[in-house]
Amino acid sequence: MILLGLVFGRWWRSTLLAAAVVWPVVLVASDAARPGWALLGAAGLAVLNALVGIVIHQAILWIVRNGGGRRPRKGDA
């Protein structure tokens, strides 16, 4: 899920929604979990993991846009 957030962090709302839906579906389809409170907790952890990737993605975007590789303009000392 962290990788999902890293790759699709630009579209953070859709990524969080996908993490909340896709991970529980994967767990139920693979018979790793049954529907219930534990599955709700797993969905919450998936969202938190995706959020970590999104925060990293957004931080990299901010660095690139605001400070990375910026050359001084003519007249700046």
WOJOKA-V796420 format. One record per helix or strand of 3 or more residues. SS is the DSSP state (2 for helix, 1 for strand). FROM is the first residue (numbers start at 0). LEN is the number of residues. If there is no record, write none. Layout:
BEGIN
SS;FROM;LEN, SS;FROM;LEN
END
This chain:
BEGIN
2;1;28, 2;36;30
END
